[in-house]
Amino acid sequence: MKKIIQVFYSIYAWFISILIWCISYFVAVFSTIGIKDKEGKYNSIERAFTKITFRLMGINLNIKGLENIPDKEPVIFVSNHQSVIDIKLSIAAIPRNFSFVSKEVVFKIPVLGKYMRTSGHIGIRRSDERYAYGTLKEVIRKLDGGKSIVFFPEGTRSINGKLGSFKRGISMVILRSGRKVIPTAIIGSGGFLPKNSFLGNPENRDIRFKFGKPLEFPKVEKENKEQSKDVMEKIRSEVSKLLYN
């Protein structure tokens, strides 16, 4: 019986998610006709409709630490990654427009890819170092233009919920941009929709989102390996504290 409930709930949840996203896309397209800079409008519309989606799915999102997010300046959110819904959770929980960096292959999906590009999100090809470097420079330009960024530096979703190692690539963005870093922890998303599964667990709909105090690092023209390692170790330590305390 438990499995049957889970299957029916998952069908409902996916249907609601896709339906609401299609409606939000329709609203975004028609409300930005004639507007050159569509990113902010797309982001705001997606946030509003994502919150509606979670209400209809019965997800209880508990957010703590909003006071740690500085006003009127772009920041870098660095978070753990447990589930495919972490991006949607971030959209609902973070009270400002932002871009996130995702695998380039996602941007090749018809309709979805165009939507993500118009929203200002960024695709990265991790296997090509030169291409990845150019992408990270684009991220810095986004920050300089006043838009915040969300990173999931583990590079993939955790299977067991434990915090994995952080890839050092984003340290370039942190050190060369000189922007504040907000350690972020998402707790419970893996229990609701674990990696390698399309079935949501209706018994695990309580999800916590925690923002830590901002971290500051000196701005440099060119970082070295030791600096990169120190930065990522410090950020990972702060994310770990939020995750396990």
Helices and strands as residue ranges (DSSP letters): H 2-31, H 39-57, E 60-64, G 66-68, E 76-79, H 86-93, E 98-103, G 104-108, H 112-118, E 122-124, H 129-144, E 148-151, G 168-170, H 171-177, E 181-187, H 189-192, E 206-211, H 225-244
